[in-house]
């Protein structure tokens, strides 16, 4: 978010928003330590939705989200909704550190460069956020793809919706078996399409978030217009200074809307990526499906709508994740700001 010049004038009302905290203003050790703790809690809260989405995507026929959840709890207990969580959490911490570093450094530098080139502040903010989201996703995928491959196979295991040729005891066992069967390449299965999924998704999300948030603040300015005009006539300052709760509410609404847009646009790529990473080769040495075969199998199973299996959980997960992530992230930045 870029709020550094967000004291925008309206003909009747000014909204004074707290300035953004950029990379240079952060205490880095506090930022990464607190970030690891806060985002681990967020990941634990949202993990069941990720499990349900993954199981729907790898199922060979359409199964509703509710039925998947009921089956999982009935046969595996609540523990089934957290399959692979330990592995996922282990990878989340370094991946999130890379993500936050790339995000803040890129946003700061691109925003400054765009402003110097003469771009209007709203355009510069959107460009900086898009570039930051793109670079952050690409940096994080270097760590996250192997973790994603392992955790998703653990998620799908035991679902009763698809047959995996290899059974894993835990994340370490999955790591050894994948490495011995396919080598390092197996751990990075789907890396290319992961970049194609998450990089544009992050760019779209951060750019949308910047634009939507500005529109929400502008809408609030219009809503307060009449009151502002009345105060001006009485010689009273019309400036509106939102409190912390209002700022958080606007951030949360903007993040949720941007998350829904991003999920809808990138859903087919995410389904294909998940299948590539989960459906490996069989015990006879035959390799897993290629990208083309994966797409053809999906279309054969349920038409092009099969690419949108798990859309409900993914939209819910991304919207909730976006809301909690951005509010947690802004809270983290304020906790980590230098005096």
VOPAGU-516968 format. One line per 2 residues: number of its first residue (from 1); their letters; for each residue y, z, x of N, C-alpha, C, O. Coordinates in steps of 0.05 Angstrom, whole numbers. Example, Ala and Ser with C-alpha at 12.3 -4.5 7.8 and 13.67 -1.06 7.14 Angstrom:
% VOPAGU-516968
1> as> -114/156/264/-90/156/246/-66/156/264/-66/169/285  -45/142/257/-21/143/273/1/157/258/23/161/268
//
This chain:
% VOPAGU-516968
1> xx> -24/0/17/0/0/0/25/0/18/25/14/38  45/-15/10/70/-15/25/92/-6/7/101/-21/-11
3> xx> 102/18/12/123/29/-5/148/35/11/166/48/2  148/24/35/170/31/53/197/23/43/218/35/49
5> xx> 198/1/27/224/-8/16/222/-9/-14/233/-27/-26  209/11/-25/203/10/-54/225/22/-71/221/25/-95
7> xx> 248/28/-59/271/38/-75/285/13/-86/305/5/-75  274/2/-108/284/-24/-118/304/-19/-141/301/-1/-157
9> xx> 324/-36/-141/345/-33/-161/339/-49/-186/331/-73/-184  342/-37/-209/342/-52/-234/370/-49/-246/385/-32/-238
11> xx> 377/-67/-264/404/-66/-275/409/-39/-289/432/-31/-292  388/-26/-297/392/-1/-311/379/23/-299/385/46/-305
13> xx> 359/18/-281/343/41/-272/333/37/-244/324/15/-237  335/57/-227/323/57/-201/299/76/-201/300/98/-212
15> xx> 277/67/-188/254/84/-185/251/90/-155/246/71/-139  253/115/-147/252/122/-119/224/132/-113/216/153/-122
17> xx> 209/116/-97/181/123/-91/179/133/-63/193/123/-45  162/153/-57/159/163/-30/151/140/-11/135/123/-17
19> xx> 163/141/14/158/120/33/129/121/43/116/142/43  119/97/51/91/95/61/89/108/89/109/109/104
21> xx> 65/117/95/59/128/122/44/107/137/21/101/130  56/97/159/43/76/174/26/87/197/25/112/201
23> xx> 13/69/212/-6/77/233/7/95/254/-6/114/263  32/90/262/45/105/283/51/133/275/55/151/292
25> xx> 52/138/249/59/165/239/35/184/236/39/207/228  11/173/241/-13/189/236/-23/204/260/-21/195/283
27> xx> -34/228/256/-48/244/276/-77/233/275/-92/239/257  -85/217/295/-110/202/294/-134/219/292/-152/214/276
29> xx> -136/241/308/-159/258/307/-163/271/280/-185/272/269  -141/281/268/-143/292/241/-150/271/221/-165/276/202
31> xx> -139/247/224/-143/225/206/-173/218/204/-184/215/182  -186/215/227/-214/207/227/-233/230/219/-253/225/205
33> xx> -227/255/227/-244/277/220/-243/283/190/-264/285/177  -219/285/179/-216/289/150/-226/266/134/-238/269/113
35> xx> -222/241/145/-231/217/131/-261/217/128/-272/209/107  -276/225/150/-305/225/148/-315/244/127/-333/238/112
37> xx> -302/268/125/-310/288/105/-303/278/76/-320/280/59  -279/269/72/-271/261/46/-287/237/35/-295/237/12
39> xx> -290/217/52/-304/193/42/-334/196/40/-347/182/25  -345/216/54/-374/222/50/-378/233/22/-397/227/9
41> xx> -359/250/13/-360/261/-14/-357/239/-35/-372/239/-55  -339/220/-30/-336/198/-49/-361/181/-50/-370/173/-72
43> xx> -373/175/-27/-398/159/-26/-420/173/-41/-435/159/-56  -423/199/-38/-444/214/-53/-440/212/-83/-460/210/-98
45> xx> -415/213/-92/-410/212/-121/-417/185/-133/-427/183/-155  -411/163/-118/-414/136/-129/-441/123/-122/-447/101/-132
47> xx> -457/136/-106/-482/124/-96/-502/116/-119/-513/94/-117  -506/132/-140/-525/124/-161/-518/96/-173/-536/81/-179
49> xx> -493/90/-176/-485/64/-187/-493/41/-169/-501/20/-178  -492/46/-143/-500/26/-123/-530/21/-124/-539/-1/-122
51> xx> -545/43/-127/-574/41/-129/-582/24/-154/-599/6/-152  -570/30/-177/-576/16/-202/-569/-14/-199/-584/-31/-208
53> xx> -546/-19/-187/-537/-47/-183/-557/-62/-166/-564/-85/-172  -566/-50/-144/-585/-63/-125/-611/-68/-139/-623/-90/-135
55> xx> -621/-50/-155/-647/-53/-168/-645/-75/-189/-665/-90/-193  -623/-77/-203/-620/-99/-222/-619/-126/-208/-630/-145/-218
57> xx> -606/-127/-185/-603/-153/-171/-629/-163/-160/-634/-188/-159  -647/-145/-152/-672/-155/-140/-695/-157/-160/-717/-167/-153
59> xx> -690/-148/-185/-710/-151/-206/-716/-180/-212/-698/-197/-211  -741/-187/-217/-749/-215/-222/-743/-223/-251/-748/-246/-258
61> xx> -734/-205/-268/-726/-212/-295/-702/-193/-302/-698/-173/-289  -688/-201/-323/-665/-185/-330/-673/-158/-342/-689/-157/-360
63> xx> -662/-137/-331/-667/-110/-340/-640/-96/-343/-623/-97/-325  -635/-83/-366/-609/-71/-370/-605/-47/-352/-624/-36/-341
65> xx> -580/-40/-348/-572/-18/-331/-584/8/-342/-594/25/-326  -582/12/-368/-592/37/-380/-621/40/-376/-631/61/-369
67> xx> -636/18/-381/-665/18/-378/-673/24/-348/-692/39/-343  -658/12/-330/-664/17/-302/-659/46/-295/-675/58/-280
69> xx> -637/58/-305/-631/86/-300/-652/104/-311/-661/123/-298  -660/99/-336/-680/116/-350/-707/114/-335/-719/135/-330
71> xx> -715/90/-327/-740/86/-313/-740/101/-287/-759/115/-279  -717/100/-272/-715/113/-246/-717/143/-249/-731/156/-233
73> xx> -702/154/-267/-702/184/-271/-729/193/-281/-739/214/-272  -742/178/-298/-768/186/-310/-790/186/-289/-806/205/-288
75> xx> -790/166/-271/-812/163/-252/-806/175/-225/-824/182/-210  -780/177/-218/-773/187/-191/-755/212/-192/-750/224/-171
77> xx> -746/219/-215/-728/242/-217/-700/234/-208/-695/210/-201  -682/253/-208/-654/247/-199/-654/238/-169/-635/225/-161
79> xx> -674/246/-155/-676/239/-126/-677/208/-123/-668/197/-103  -689/195/-143/-691/166/-142/-664/152/-141/-662/130/-131
81> xx> -644/165/-153/-617/153/-153/-603/156/-126/-581/145/-122  -616/170/-108/-604/174/-81/-623/164/-59/-622/173/-36
83> xx> -640/145/-66/-657/133/-45/-640/119/-24/-623/103/-30  -646/126/1/-631/113/23/-604/124/29/-589/114/45
85> xx> -597/147/15/-570/157/18/-565/168/46/-543/164/57  -585/180/58/-581/191/85/-575/169/105/-557/172/122
87> xx> -589/147/103/-584/124/120/-557/112/115/-542/106/134  -550/109/90/-524/98/82/-501/116/93/-481/105/103
89> xx> -504/142/90/-483/160/99/-480/160/129/-457/161/140  -502/157/144/-501/156/173/-485/132/182/-470/134/202
91> xx> -488/110/168/-473/86/176/-445/85/165/-427/71/176  -440/99/143/-414/99/130/-392/110/148/-370/100/149
93> xx> -399/131/163/-378/145/179/-367/126/201/-342/123/202  -383/114/219/-371/96/238/-360/71/226/-339/60/235
95> xx> -373/61/205/-362/36/192/-335/42/179/-317/25/181  -332/65/166/-307/72/154/-285/76/175/-262/69/170
97> xx> -292/88/198/-273/91/219/-262/64/229/-238/61/233  -281/45/233/-273/18/241/-255/5/220/-235/-7/226
99> xx> -263/9/195/-249/-3/172/-220/7/171/-201/-8/169  -216/34/172/-190/46/170/-172/38/193/-148/33/190
101> xx> -184/37/218/-168/29/241/-158/1/239/-134/-5/242  -177/-18/233/-169/-46/230/-149/-50/207/-130/-66/210
103> xx> -153/-35/185/-136/-38/162/-107/-30/169/-88/-45/164  -103/-7/180/-76/3/185/-62/-12/207/-38/-18/205
105> xx> -77/-19/229/-64/-33/251/-56/-61/242/-34/-70/248  -74/-75/228/-67/-102/218/-44/-102/198/-26/-118/200
107> xx> -45/-83/179/-24/-82/159/3/-77/171/23/-89/163  4/-59/191/29/-53/204/40/-77/219/64/-83/217
109> xx> 23/-90/234/32/-112/251/39/-137/235/59/-150/239  21/-144/216/26/-168/199/51/-164/181/67/-182/178
111> xx> 54/-140/170/77/-134/154/103/-136/169/123/-148/159  103/-126/194/127/-128/210/133/-157/217/156/-166/216
113> xx> 112/-172/225/116/-201/232/125/-217/208/143/-234/211  114/-212/185/122/-227/161/151/-222/153/165/-240/145
115> xx> 159/-197/156/187/-189/150/206/-203/170/227/-213/162  199/-204/195/215/-217/215/218/-247/211/238/-259/217
117> xx> 197/-259/199/197/-288/194/214/-294/169/217/-318/163  223/-274/155/241/-279/133/228/-279/106/240/-286/86
119> xx> 203/-270/104/189/-269/78/202/-246/61/209/-225/72  205/-250/35/214/-228/18/195/-205/20/171/-208/25
121> xx> 205/-181/16/189/-157/19/163/-157/2/142/-150/12  164/-165/-24/139/-165/-40/119/-184/-28/95/-178/-28
123> xx> 128/-208/-19/109/-228/-8/98/-217/19/74/-220/24  115/-206/35/106/-195/61/85/-173/57/65/-171/71
125> xx> 90/-156/36/71/-134/30/44/-145/22/23/-136/30  44/-166/4/19/-178/-6/4/-191/17/-21/-188/19
127> xx> 18/-206/34/6/-220/57/-6/-199/76/-29/-203/86  9/-179/82/0/-158/101/-25/-144/90/-44/-139/105
129> xx> -25/-137/64/-48/-124/52/-73/-142/52/-95/-133/57  -69/-168/46/-92/-187/46/-103/-190/74/-128/-189/77
131> xx> -86/-193/94/-96/-196/122/-109/-171/131/-130/-172/145  -99/-148/123/-111/-122/131/-138/-119/119/-157/-110/132
133> xx> -141/-125/93/-167/-123/80/-187/-142/92/-211/-135/95  -179/-166/99/-197/-186/112/-207/-176/139/-231/-176/144
135> xx> -189/-167/156/-197/-158/183/-213/-133/182/-232/-129/197  -206/-114/163/-221/-89/161/-250/-94/152/-268/-81/163
137> xx> -254/-112/133/-281/-118/124/-298/-130/146/-321/-123/149  -286/-149/161/-301/-162/182/-309/-142/204/-331/-144/215
139> xx> -290/-124/211/-297/-104/232/-319/-85/222/-337/-79/237  -317/-76/197/-336/-56/187/-364/-68/184/-384/-54/187
141> xx> -366/-95/178/-392/-107/174/-410/-107/199/-434/-109/197  -397/-106/223/-413/-105/248/-431/-80/248/-454/-82/257
143> xx> -421/-58/237/-437/-34/235/-452/-32/208/-475/-23/207  -439/-41/187/-449/-37/160/-473/-54/153/-490/-45/138
145> xx> -475/-79/163/-496/-97/155/-524/-86/161/-541/-86/143  -530/-76/185/-556/-64/190/-562/-40/172/-584/-37/162
147> xx> -542/-24/167/-545/-1/150/-550/-10/121/-567/2/107  -536/-31/113/-539/-42/86/-567/-53/82/-580/-48/61
149> xx> -578/-67/102/-605/-79/100/-625/-56/96/-643/-58/79  -623/-35/113/-643/-14/111/-640/2/85/-660/7/71
151> xx> -616/10/78/-612/27/54/-619/12/29/-630/24/10  -613/-14/28/-619/-30/3/-650/-33/0/-659/-33/-23
153> xx> -664/-35/22/-693/-37/19/-705/-10/10/-724/-10/-5  -693/11/19/-702/38/9/-695/41/-20/-710/53/-35
155> xx> -671/31/-28/-663/33/-56/-683/18/-75/-691/28/-95  -690/-7/-66/-707/-24/-83/-736/-14/-83/-751/-20/-102
157> xx> -745/1/-63/-772/10/-60/-779/29/-83/-764/48/-88  -801/24/-96/-810/42/-117/-796/38/-144/-800/53/-162
159> xx> -780/16/-146/-765/12/-171/-783/2/-193/-776/4/-216  -807/-10/-186/-825/-21/-206/-815/-47/-217/-828/-59/-234
161> xx> -792/-58/-206/-781/-83/-217/-786/-106/-198/-785/-129/-206  -793/-100/-173/-799/-121/-154/-819/-110/-134/-820/-86/-129
163> xx> -836/-128/-123/-856/-120/-104/-848/-125/-76/-844/-148/-68  -844/-104/-60/-837/-108/-32/-863/-106/-15/-879/-89/-19
165> xx> -866/-125/3/-891/-127/19/-895/-104/38/-917/-98/47  -873/-90/45/-875/-68/65/-863/-43/53/-842/-43/40
167> xx> -877/-20/58/-868/5/48/-856/21/71/-866/21/93  -834/36/65/-820/51/85/-820/80/78/-817/88/55
169> xx> -824/97/99/-824/126/95/-796/136/93/-789/152/75  -779/127/111/-751/135/111/-734/114/126/-745/93/133
171> xx> -709/120/132/-692/100/145/-701/94/173/-700/70/181  -710/114/188/-719/109/216/-744/92/216/-746/74/233
173> xx> -762/96/197/-786/80/195/-779/51/188/-791/32/199  -761/48/169/-752/21/162/-739/6/185/-744/-17/190
175> xx> -723/21/201/-710/9/225/-731/-1/244/-729/-23/255  -752/16/250/-773/8/269/-788/-17/259/-794/-35/274
177> xx> -796/-17/233/-812/-38/223/-796/-65/222/-807/-86/228  -771/-63/214/-755/-88/213/-750/-99/241/-752/-123/245
179> xx> -745/-81/260/-740/-89/287/-766/-101/300/-764/-121/314  -789/-90/294/-814/-100/305/-822/-126/292/-835/-143/305
181> xx> -815/-130/267/-823/-154/253/-804/-177/258/-812/-200/264  -778/-172/255/-758/-194/257/-738/-191/280/-722/-209/284
183> xx> -740/-169/295/-721/-165/316/-693/-158/306/-690/-151/283  -674/-159/324/-646/-153/316/-636/-171/294/-620/-163/277
185> xx> -646/-196/294/-638/-215/273/-644/-204/245/-630/-209/226  -667/-190/243/-675/-179/217/-655/-158/207/-651/-155/183
187> xx> -644/-142/226/-624/-122/218/-598/-134/209/-583/-122/194  -593/-159/218/-568/-172/211/-574/-195/191/-558/-214/189
189> xx> -595/-192/176/-602/-212/155/-580/-211/134/-574/-190/123  -569/-234/128/-547/-235/108/-520/-229/119/-501/-225/103
191> xx> -517/-227/146/-491/-220/157/-470/-240/150/-447/-233/143  -477/-266/152/-457/-287/145/-447/-285/117/-423/-287/112
193> xx> -466/-282/98/-458/-281/70/-445/-254/64/-430/-252/45  -451/-233/79/-437/-208/76/-408/-211/83/-390/-201/69
195> xx> -403/-226/105/-375/-231/112/-361/-248/90/-339/-242/82  -376/-268/79/-365/-285/58/-361/-269/32/-344/-276/16
197> xx> -376/-247/28/-373/-231/4/-351/-210/7/-333/-209/-9  -353/-194/28/-335/-171/31/-308/-179/42/-288/-166/34
199> xx> -306/-198/60/-280/-205/71/-261/-216/50/-239/-205/46  -269/-237/34/-251/-246/12/-247/-224/-9/-225/-222/-20
201> xx> -268/-209/-15/-266/-188/-35/-245/-167/-27/-229/-159/-43  -245/-159/-1/-225/-140/8/-198/-152/8/-178/-139/1
203> xx> -196/-177/17/-170/-191/17/-158/-193/-11/-135/-187/-16  -175/-201/-30/-167/-203/-58/-159/-176/-69/-139/-173/-83
205> xx> -175/-155/-62/-170/-129/-73/-144/-118/-63/-127/-109/-79  -139/-118/-37/-115/-107/-25/-90/-122/-34/-69/-110/-40
207> xx> -92/-149/-35/-69/-165/-45/-64/-159/-74/-41/-155/-83  -85/-158/-91/-82/-152/-119/-71/-124/-123/-54/-120/-141
209> xx> -80/-106/-108/-71/-78/-110/-41/-77/-105/-26/-63/-119  -32/-91/-84/-3/-91/-78/13/-103/-100/34/-92/-108
211> xx> 4/-126/-111/18/-139/-133/18/-123/-159/39/-119/-172  -6/-113/-166/-9/-98/-191/8/-73/-190/21/-66/-210
213> xx> 8/-59/-168/23/-34/-166/53/-39/-169/67/-24/-183  62/-61/-157/91/-68/-161/97/-74/-190/118/-66/-200
215> xx> 79/-89/-203/83/-95/-232/83/-70/-249/99/-68/-268  66/-51/-242/65/-26/-257/91/-11/-254/102/0/-274
217> xx> 102/-9/-229/127/5/-225/150/-10/-239/168/3/-250  149/-37/-238/170/-52/-252/169/-47/-282/189/-45/-296
219> xx> 144/-45/-293/141/-40/-321/152/-12/-329/164/-9/-350  148/7/-311/159/34/-316/189/33/-316/203/46/-331
221> xx> 200/16/-297/229/13/-296/240/2/-322/261/11/-332  226/-19/-333/235/-30/-359/233/-10/-381/250/-9/-399
223> xx> 212/6/-381/207/26/-402/230/47/-402/238/57/-423  239/53/-377/260/73/-375/288/61/-377/308/75/-373
225> xx> 289/35/-382/315/21/-382/335/33/-401/358/38/-393  327/37/-426/346/47/-446/357/75/-439/381/80/-442
227> xx> 339/92/-429/348/119/-421/368/117/-398/387/131/-397  362/98/-380/379/94/-357/407/85/-365/427/94/-354
229> xx> 408/66/-383/433/55/-393/450/77/-406/474/79/-403  436/94/-421/450/116/-435/461/136/-415/483/146/-419
231> xx> 446/141/-393/456/160/-373/479/148/-357/498/163/-350  478/122/-352/500/109/-337/525/111/-353/547/116/-342
233> xx> 523/107/-379/547/108/-397/559/136/-396/583/139/-399  542/156/-393/552/184/-392/559/193/-364/566/216/-359
235> xx> 558/174/-345/565/180/-317/545/196/-302/551/210/-283  519/194/-311/498/209/-298/481/190/-281/477/167/-288
237> xx> 472/199/-257/455/182/-240/429/174/-254/415/191/-265  424/148/-254/400/139/-269/375/138/-252/354/129/-261
239> xx> 376/147/-227/353/146/-210/329/163/-220/333/186/-229  306/151/-220/281/165/-229/264/170/-205/256/152/-190
241> xx> 257/196/-200/240/203/-177/214/213/-188/212/236/-197  193/196/-187/167/205/-197/155/227/-180/158/228/-156
243> xx> 141/246/-194/128/267/-179/101/258/-169/93/235/-173  87/275/-154/61/267/-142/41/258/-161/26/239/-155
245> xx> 39/270/-185/19/263/-205/24/234/-215/5/219/-219  50/227/-219/56/200/-228/49/179/-208/38/158/-214
247> xx> 55/185/-182/48/166/-161/18/162/-159/9/139/-157  3/183/-161/-26/182/-160/-37/166/-184/-56/150/-181
249> xx> -26/171/-207/-35/157/-231/-30/127/-229/-48/111/-236  -7/119/-219/-1/90/-215/-19/78/-195/-29/56/-198
251> xx> -24/92/-173/-43/83/-152/-71/79/-164/-84/59/-158  -80/98/-179/-107/97/-191/-110/74/-210/-130/60/-209
253> xx> -91/70/-228/-92/48/-247/-92/21/-233/-107/3/-240  -74/19/-214/-72/-7/-199/-98/-13/-184/-107/-35/-183
255> xx> -110/8/-171/-134/4/-156/-157/-4/-174/-173/-21/-167  -160/9/-198/-181/2/-217/-179/-27/-226/-199/-41/-228
257> xx> -155/-35/-233/-151/-63/-242/-158/-83/-220/-171/-103/-225  -149/-77/-196/-155/-95/-173/-184/-95/-167/-195/-116/-160
259> xx> -198/-72/-170/-227/-71/-165/-243/-88/-185/-262/-101/-177  -235/-87/-211/-248/-104/-231/-245/-133/-225/-265/-148/-228
261> xx> -221/-142/-218/-216/-170/-211/-234/-179/-188/-246/-200/-188  -234/-162/-167/-249/-169/-143/-279/-170/-148/-293/-188/-138
263> xx> -290/-151/-164/-318/-150/-171/-327/-175/-186/-347/-187/-180  -310/-184/-205/-317/-207/-221/-317/-233/-204/-335/-250/-208
265> xx> -298/-235/-186/-296/-260/-170/-320/-262/-150/-330/-284/-146  -328/-239/-138/-347/-241/-116/-376/-233/-124/-393/-231/-107
267> xx> -381/-228/-150/-407/-220/-159/-430/-238/-151/-450/-228/-141  -428/-265/-155/-451/-282/-148/-458/-280/-118/-482/-280/-112
269> xx> -438/-279/-101/-444/-276/-72/-457/-250/-66/-475/-249/-48  -449/-229/-80/-462/-202/-75/-491/-202/-83/-508/-190/-70
271> xx> -497/-215/-106/-525/-216/-115/-542/-232/-95/-564/-223/-89  -533/-255/-86/-547/-271/-67/-551/-255/-41/-573/-255/-29
273> xx> -530/-242/-31/-532/-226/-7/-553/-204/-9/-568/-200/9  -553/-190/-32/-572/-168/-35/-600/-178/-35/-618/-166/-22
275> xx> -606/-201/-48/-633/-212/-48/-641/-221/-20/-664/-217/-12  -623/-233/-6/-630/-242/22/-637/-218/39/-655/-220/56
277> xx> -623/-195/36/-628/-172/53/-653/-156/45/-665/-143/61  -660/-157/19/-682/-141/9/-709/-155/9/-729/-144/17
279> xx> -709/-181/0/-734/-195/-3/-741/-208/24/-734/-231/30  -756/-193/40/-764/-202/66/-789/-219/64/-799/-225/42
281> xx> -801/-226/87/-826/-241/88/-849/-224/80/-847/-200/78  -873/-237/77/-897/-221/69/-913/-214/94/-906/-220/116
283> xx> -936/-201/89/-953/-192/111/-967/-214/125/-978/-210/147  -968/-238/114/-981/-261/127/-963/-275/147/-971/-296/158
285> xx> -940/-264/151/-922/-276/171/-902/-296/160/-886/-307/175  -904/-302/134/-885/-321/123/-857/-308/121/-854/-285/113
287> xx> -837/-323/128/-810/-313/128/-799/-310/100/-809/-322/81  -778/-293/97/-766/-289/72/-751/-314/63/-748/-333/78
289> xx> -741/-315/38/-728/-339/28/-702/-345/42/-688/-326/51  -696/-370/44/-670/-379/56/-648/-376/35/-653/-369/12
291> xx> -624/-382/43/-601/-380/24/-605/-399/1/-601/-391/-22  -614/-424/6/-618/-444/-15/-640/-436/-33/-638/-438/-58
293> xx> -662/-426/-22/-685/-417/-38/-677/-393/-56/-686/-391/-79  -661/-375/-45/-652/-352/-61/-636/-360/-85/-640/-350/-107
295> xx> -618/-379/-81/-602/-389/-103/-619/-403/-124/-616/-398/-148  -638/-420/-115/-656/-434/-133/-673/-415/-149/-678/-419/-173
297> xx> -684/-394/-136/-700/-375/-150/-685/-360/-171/-695/-355/-193  -660/-353/-165/-643/-339/-185/-638/-357/-209/-641/-348/-232
299> xx> -631/-382/-204/-626/-400/-226/-651/-405/-243/-649/-407/-267  -674/-406/-229/-699/-411/-244/-706/-387/-261/-717/-390/-283
301> xx> -699/-363/-252/-706/-338/-267/-689/-334/-291/-698/-324/-312  -663/-341/-289/-646/-335/-312/-621/-352/-314/-601/-344/-326
303> xx> -622/-376/-302/-598/-392/-302/-576/-381/-284/-581/-361/-270  -552/-393/-286/-530/-383/-269/-521/-355/-276/-509/-342/-259
305> xx> -527/-346/-300/-520/-319/-308/-535/-298/-292/-527/-275/-290  -558/-306/-280/-574/-288/-264/-558/-278/-240/-564/-257/-229
307> xx> -539/-295/-231/-522/-287/-208/-504/-263/-215/-492/-251/-198  -501/-258/-241/-484/-236/-250/-500/-211/-259/-490/-194/-273
309> xx> -526/-210/-251/-542/-186/-257/-530/-162/-242/-523/-164/-218  -527/-140/-256/-515/-117/-243/-485/-117/-244/-472/-101/-230
311> xx> -473/-135/-260/-444/-137/-261/-431/-111/-272/-411/-102/-262  -444/-100/-293/-433/-76/-305/-432/-53/-284/-410/-42/-280
313> xx> -455/-46/-272/-453/-25/-251/-435/-31/-228/-422/-13/-217  -434/-57/-220/-416/-64/-198/-387/-61/-205/-371/-51/-189
315> xx> -379/-71/-229/-352/-68/-238/-344/-38/-240/-323/-30/-231  -362/-23/-252/-357/6/-255/-355/19/-227/-338/36/-222
317> xx> -375/12/-210/-375/24/-183/-350/16/-167/-338/34/-154  -342/-9/-168/-319/-18/-152/-293/-7/-164/-275/1/-148
319> xx> -291/-5/-190/-267/6/-202/-264/36/-196/-243/45/-188  -286/51/-199/-286/79/-193/-282/84/-163/-267/101/-155
321> xx> -296/67/-147/-294/70/-118/-265/64/-109/-254/78/-92  -253/43/-121/-226/35/-114/-206/57/-121/-188/64/-105
323> xx> -210/68/-145/-191/90/-154/-194/114/-136/-174/125/-127  -219/123/-132/-223/147/-116/-216/142/-87/-205/159/-73
325> xx> -222/117/-77/-216/111/-49/-187/111/-43/-178/122/-23  -171/98/-61/-142/95/-55/-128/122/-58/-110/128/-42
327> xx> -135/137/-78/-123/163/-81/-131/182/-59/-114/197/-48  -156/181/-51/-166/197/-28/-153/188/-2/-145/204/14
329> xx> -150/162/0/-139/150/25/-110/158/28/-101/166/50  -94/156/7/-66/163/8/-63/193/13/-45/202/27
331> xx> -80/209/0/-80/238/5/-87/244/34/-75/261/46  -107/230/45/-115/233/72/-92/227/91/-87/241/111
333> xx> -77/205/86/-55/197/103/-33/218/103/-21/224/124  -28/230/80/-7/251/79/-16/277/93/0/291/105
335> xx> -42/283/91/-53/306/105/-52/302/136/-47/321/151  -55/276/144/-57/270/172/-31/262/185/-29/256/209
337> xx> -9/262/169/17/253/180/27/274/200/24/298/197  40/263/221/52/281/241/76/294/228/87/284/208
339> x> 85/317/239/107/331/227/132/314/227/153/323/218
//
